[in-house]
Amino acid sequence: MIIYIPNLLTLARIGLVPWLVVLLQKQQFTLSLIVFIVAGLTDALDGFIAKRFNAETYLGSILDPLADKGLLVCSYIMLSMMGLIPFWLMVAVVFRDVVIVGGYLVMVLFFGSVKMQPLIVSKVNTFTQITYIVLVLGALAAEYDFSSIQPILSYAVLLTSVTSGLAYVYIWSVRATNSSEGTGI
């Protein structure tokens, strides 16, 4: 029975994405922050349960990153559309995810099954993206002006997004080259 809990938590996180979008649209920043944090907690909890109780599933390996990307991409798009974060930052975050998902699909199409291993730089990027959204929503909820540090955080997200995206492109290029030379992926 416990094997289903991580996937149910991931599905709940996916279900929180539309709520977050609606709350942001209505400028309910305190509730938006709460929903975002609850989604983050479900992510941590489903990962803990999956690893601790050996409940990792193929479905979970697909749904979990999709839930994460859905939550972050929707947050960046909404906040950018509302003029609360820079447009260029949203473009960088979304483009990185398009490159990663597109690259993965190309690798699967041409080379078959590809095991996805999150890179350290990708984990750092996810951390900076999440931290940025939490700080933006927190500042909006508390009506706190953090414009003095927002540019620094924006550039940190940009730097880690570009670095992470380029790292995946590089790794997949090497794998594709090695595969075409007969050394396998």
Secondary structure, DSSP 4 states (H G I P E B T S, - for coil): -GGGHHHHHHHHHHHHHHHHHHHHHTT-HHHHHHHHHHHHHHHHHHHHHHHHTT---HHHHHHHHHHHHHHHHHHHHHHHHTTSS-HHHHHHHHHHHHHHHHHHHHHHHHHS-------HHHHHHHHHHHHHHHHHHHHHHHT---TTTHHHHHHHHHHHHHHHHHHHHHHHHHHHHHHHTTS--
